Amino acid sequence: MPCTEVFFKYLKQREINRRTYHSIDEVRLSCFEYIEQFYNNYNPHSANNGLTPNQ
């Protein structure tokens, strides 16, 4: 599965589908926080030799 498909799969599973949003700004902030605080720090990827994006 391509990297972008995996990213959006996890974004939906771990963040988007678990919350109720009241504005588009809340969705944007939630996505930003997911990427900056979780995805880039804890998701190793084979395309990155098993390292997380921040490593």
C-alpha positions, -999 to +999 in steps of 0.1 A: +000+000+000+015+034-009+026+057+018-001+083+013-029+056+015-014+043+048-011+078+062-048+087+054-060+053+067-043+059+101-054+096+102-090+085+098-088+056+122-068+073+149-081+109+148-109+119+125-134+091+132-130+093+170-142+129+174-170+152+167-161+184+150-180+217+151-161+236+125-136+231+097-110+249+119-113+221+145-107+195+118-076+214+105-062+218+140-069+181+148-051+170+116-022+193+123-018+180+159-020+144+148+007+149+122+030+169+144+025+152+177+018+116+168+025+105+133+059+121+128+071+109+162+058+073+165+052+058+130+083+041+116+081+034+079+100+010+057+106+037+031+125+055+058+146+025+067+124+018+097+128+053+112+100+077+120+097+108+098+112+130+126+143+107+129 
